[in-house]
Amino acid sequence: MLASPAVMPDLLAVSFLISAAVACIAGMVRGFAGFGAAMVMTPVFSALYGPAVGIALCLILEIAVVLPLLPSVVRYVDWPRIALLMVGAVVFVPAGNFVLTLVDPEPMRWAISAIVLTAVALLASGWRYPGQPRPATTLAAGAASGFLNGLSGMAGPPIAFYYLAGQETVTRVRANLTTYFVFVDLAATAMFASRGLIGWSTGVQALFLAPAVMLGGILGGRLFPLASERFYRRLALSLLVGVAIGSLML
C-alpha cells in the first residue's frame, strides 16, 4: 500500500496518473448514469492511499463531478421527493452505524449483495410499480439508503432501485439520482471533516484530481442524450450488479 499523498502531489507519479485516469472514468459513469462513480473510485483509491484517505477523496470528487452537470438537470428534479428521501436517509444513518457495531460484517456483506442482486433480477424482469410512489414509500427508500450508508457506505442501491422501478423517463431518473447523491455526499463529507478524517493533503490531492473527474462528468453528460432508454436501464442494472459484487471484495 502506498503512503498517504503529500501536500503537493507528484503529478507524474504512477499513483497520481492512475488516480486521474480512474477519476475520469468514474466521472463518465456519474455523468451518464447519475450514480456509480464511487463504485469505480473507492476500491482503487483505497488500495493506493488507504481506506480513510481513499474514501475521503472519493466523497470530495463525487461532489466536484456534479458541479458542471447541475445546470442541465435541476429543471427535471422532483424536489419534494428528494427532501423526503433525505429525511429518511438522515434519520436512519445512525441506525445503520449502530447495527454495524453489533453484527459480523462478513455475513452482512453477503446479505446486502443478495438483496441488491434480487432487486436487479426484479427490475430486469420488467417489473415496475404503477403510478407515483406514496410519501411513505419515498420515506422508506430514503431510510433504506441511510441505513445502508451507515452500515456499509452504500447509499446508492435503494435509491437506484426506487427510481428505476418507477414510470419516470430516464432523463428524470438521472436528474434525481444526480441531485440526491449530491446531498448524501455533502452530508458524508461534513461528517468526515467533523471527525478530522479529511486532512489538508487530502483536500489538495482532490483539488488536483478534480479536473479529471469533472472532464469525465462532462463527457458522460454529452453521451447521455445519444443513448436509448433501454441502454440506460441496462447500464444502471450492470452498475448495481457491480456494487453487489464489489461489496464482497472490499
C-alpha positions as CSV (number, residue, x, y, z in Angstrom):
1,M,0.0,0.0,0.0
2,L,1.3,3.4,-0.9
3,A,1.8,6.2,1.6
4,S,-0.7,9.0,2.1
5,P,-0.4,11.6,-0.6
6,A,1.8,14.6,0.1
7,V,0.5,18.2,0.3
8,M,1.7,18.9,-3.2
9,P,1.1,15.6,-5.2
10,D,3.7,14.5,-7.7
11,L,1.7,14.9,-10.9
12,L,4.0,12.4,-12.8
13,A,3.8,9.7,-10.1
14,V,2.3,6.4,-11.2
15,S,-0.2,6.5,-8.4
16,F,-1.4,10.0,-9.4
17,L,-1.7,9.1,-13.1
18,I,-3.7,6.0,-12.2
19,S,-5.9,8.1,-9.9
20,A,-6.6,10.7,-12.6
21,A,-7.5,8.0,-15.1
22,V,-9.8,6.3,-12.7
23,A,-11.4,9.6,-11.7
24,C,-12.1,10.4,-15.4
25,I,-13.7,7.1,-16.0
26,A,-15.7,7.4,-12.8
27,G,-16.8,10.9,-13.8
28,M,-18.1,9.5,-17.2
29,V,-20.1,6.9,-15.3
30,R,-21.6,9.5,-13.0
31,G,-22.2,12.0,-15.8
32,F,-24.0,9.4,-17.8
33,A,-25.9,7.4,-15.2
34,G,-26.2,9.8,-12.3
35,F,-24.6,7.4,-9.9
36,G,-21.9,4.7,-9.8
37,A,-18.7,6.9,-9.5
38,A,-17.9,5.7,-6.0
39,M,-18.0,2.1,-7.2
40,V,-15.2,2.9,-9.6
41,M,-13.1,5.1,-7.4
42,T,-13.3,3.8,-3.9
43,P,-11.6,0.4,-4.4
44,V,-8.7,1.9,-6.4
45,F,-8.2,4.9,-4.2
46,S,-8.4,2.8,-1.0
47,A,-5.7,0.5,-2.5
48,L,-3.4,3.4,-3.4
49,Y,-3.8,5.6,-0.4
50,G,-5.5,3.5,2.3
51,P,-9.3,3.4,3.1
52,A,-9.5,6.6,5.1
53,V,-7.9,8.8,2.5
54,G,-9.4,6.9,-0.4
55,I,-13.0,7.2,0.8
56,A,-12.5,10.9,1.7
57,L,-11.0,11.6,-1.8
58,C,-14.0,9.8,-3.4
59,L,-16.5,11.9,-1.4
60,I,-14.9,15.2,-2.5
61,L,-14.6,14.2,-6.1
62,E,-18.2,12.9,-6.1
63,I,-19.2,16.5,-5.3
64,A,-16.8,18.0,-7.8
65,V,-18.1,15.9,-10.7
66,V,-21.6,17.2,-10.3
67,L,-20.9,20.9,-10.5
68,P,-20.9,21.2,-14.3
69,L,-23.8,18.7,-14.5
70,L,-26.3,20.5,-12.2
71,P,-27.4,23.3,-14.6
72,S,-28.7,20.7,-17.1
73,V,-30.6,18.5,-14.6
74,V,-32.1,20.8,-12.0
75,R,-35.2,21.5,-14.1
76,Y,-36.1,17.8,-14.0
77,V,-35.7,17.3,-10.3
78,D,-38.7,16.5,-8.1
79,W,-37.6,18.5,-5.0
80,P,-40.3,17.4,-2.6
81,R,-39.4,13.7,-3.2
82,I,-35.7,14.5,-2.8
83,A,-36.5,16.2,0.5
84,L,-38.5,13.2,1.8
85,L,-35.7,10.8,0.7
86,M,-33.1,12.9,2.6
87,V,-35.3,13.0,5.7
88,G,-35.4,9.2,5.7
89,A,-31.7,8.9,5.0
90,V,-30.5,11.3,7.7
91,V,-32.7,9.7,10.4
92,F,-31.6,6.1,9.6
93,V,-27.8,6.6,9.2
94,P,-27.2,6.3,13.0
95,A,-29.3,3.1,13.0
96,G,-27.0,1.6,10.4
97,N,-24.0,2.6,12.3
98,F,-25.4,1.0,15.5
99,V,-26.1,-2.3,13.7
100,L,-22.6,-2.2,12.4
101,T,-21.3,-2.4,15.9
102,L,-23.4,-5.4,16.7
103,V,-23.0,-7.7,13.7
104,D,-20.3,-9.6,11.9
105,P,-19.6,-7.6,8.7
106,E,-18.8,-10.7,6.6
107,P,-22.3,-12.2,6.6
108,M,-23.8,-8.7,6.4
109,R,-22.0,-8.0,3.1
110,W,-23.3,-11.3,1.7
111,A,-26.8,-10.4,2.8
112,I,-26.6,-6.9,1.2
113,S,-25.3,-8.3,-2.0
114,A,-28.1,-10.9,-2.2
115,I,-30.7,-8.2,-1.6
116,V,-29.2,-6.0,-4.3
117,L,-29.0,-8.8,-6.8
118,T,-32.6,-9.8,-6.1
119,A,-33.7,-6.2,-6.8
120,V,-31.7,-6.2,-10.0
121,A,-33.4,-9.5,-11.1
122,L,-36.8,-8.0,-10.3
123,L,-36.0,-4.9,-12.4
124,A,-34.6,-7.0,-15.2
125,S,-37.8,-9.0,-15.4
126,G,-39.5,-5.8,-16.4
127,W,-41.4,-5.2,-13.2
128,R,-42.4,-1.6,-12.4
129,Y,-44.8,-0.1,-9.8
130,P,-47.7,1.8,-11.3
131,G,-48.3,5.5,-10.8
132,Q,-46.4,7.7,-8.4
133,P,-44.9,6.3,-5.2
134,R,-46.6,7.3,-2.0
135,P,-44.8,9.5,0.6
136,A,-44.4,6.5,2.9
137,T,-42.7,4.6,0.1
138,T,-40.4,7.5,-0.6
139,L,-39.5,7.8,3.1
140,A,-38.9,4.1,3.3
141,A,-36.5,4.2,0.3
142,G,-34.6,7.1,1.9
143,A,-34.5,5.2,5.2
144,A,-33.1,2.1,3.5
145,S,-30.5,4.3,1.8
146,G,-29.5,5.9,5.0
147,F,-29.4,2.6,6.9
148,L,-27.1,1.0,4.3
149,N,-25.0,4.1,4.2
150,G,-24.4,3.9,7.9
151,L,-23.9,0.1,7.8
152,S,-21.7,-0.3,4.7
153,G,-21.2,3.1,3.0
154,M,-23.6,2.0,0.2
155,A,-26.3,4.6,-0.1
156,G,-26.9,4.0,-3.8
157,P,-28.8,0.7,-4.3
158,P,-32.1,1.5,-2.6
159,I,-32.4,4.9,-4.4
160,A,-31.4,3.5,-7.7
161,F,-34.0,0.7,-7.3
162,Y,-36.6,3.3,-6.2
163,Y,-36.2,5.4,-9.3
164,L,-35.6,2.6,-11.8
165,A,-38.7,0.7,-10.7
166,G,-40.9,3.7,-11.4
167,Q,-42.6,5.1,-14.5
168,E,-40.4,8.2,-15.0
169,T,-38.3,8.8,-18.0
170,V,-34.6,8.1,-17.8
171,T,-33.9,11.8,-18.1
172,R,-35.8,12.4,-14.8
173,V,-34.3,9.3,-13.2
174,R,-30.8,10.5,-13.9
175,A,-31.5,14.1,-12.8
176,N,-33.0,12.9,-9.4
177,L,-30.2,10.4,-8.8
178,T,-27.6,13.1,-9.6
179,T,-29.2,15.5,-7.2
180,Y,-29.9,13.1,-4.4
181,F,-26.3,11.9,-4.2
182,V,-25.0,15.5,-4.0
183,F,-26.8,15.9,-0.7
184,V,-25.7,12.5,0.5
185,D,-22.1,13.2,-0.4
186,L,-22.2,16.6,1.3
187,A,-23.6,15.1,4.5
188,A,-20.9,12.4,4.5
189,T,-18.1,14.8,3.7
190,A,-19.2,17.1,6.6
191,M,-19.3,14.1,8.9
192,F,-15.8,13.0,7.8
193,A,-14.5,16.6,8.2
194,S,-16.0,16.9,11.7
195,R,-14.2,13.8,12.8
196,G,-10.9,15.0,11.4
197,L,-10.8,12.4,8.6
198,I,-10.2,14.9,5.8
199,G,-6.7,16.4,6.1
200,W,-5.2,19.3,4.2
201,S,-3.1,17.0,2.0
202,T,-6.2,15.0,1.0
203,G,-8.0,18.2,0.0
204,V,-5.1,19.3,-2.1
205,Q,-5.0,15.8,-3.8
206,A,-8.7,16.1,-4.5
207,L,-8.1,19.6,-6.0
208,F,-5.6,18.3,-8.5
209,L,-7.8,15.3,-9.4
210,A,-11.0,17.4,-9.7
211,P,-10.3,18.4,-13.4
212,A,-10.1,14.8,-14.4
213,V,-13.4,13.8,-12.7
214,M,-15.2,16.9,-14.0
215,L,-14.0,16.3,-17.5
216,G,-15.3,12.7,-17.3
217,G,-18.6,14.0,-16.0
218,I,-18.9,16.4,-18.9
219,L,-18.1,13.6,-21.4
220,G,-20.7,11.3,-19.7
221,G,-23.3,14.1,-19.8
222,R,-22.7,14.6,-23.5
223,L,-23.1,10.9,-24.2
224,F,-26.4,10.6,-22.2
225,P,-28.7,12.1,-24.9
226,L,-27.2,9.7,-27.5
227,A,-28.3,6.5,-25.6
228,S,-31.7,4.8,-25.6
229,E,-33.8,4.3,-22.5
230,R,-33.1,0.5,-22.8
231,F,-29.3,1.1,-22.8
232,Y,-29.5,3.4,-19.8
233,R,-31.5,0.9,-17.8
234,R,-29.2,-1.9,-18.7
235,L,-26.2,0.1,-17.7
236,A,-27.8,1.1,-14.4
237,L,-28.6,-2.5,-13.6
238,S,-25.0,-3.5,-14.6
239,L,-23.7,-0.9,-12.1
240,L,-25.9,-2.3,-9.4
241,V,-24.5,-5.8,-10.1
242,G,-21.0,-4.3,-9.8
243,V,-21.9,-2.7,-6.5
244,A,-23.2,-6.1,-5.2
245,I,-20.1,-8.0,-6.3
246,G,-17.7,-5.3,-5.3
247,S,-19.0,-5.1,-1.8
248,L,-17.9,-8.7,-1.3
249,M,-14.4,-7.8,-2.3
250,L,-13.8,-4.8,0.0
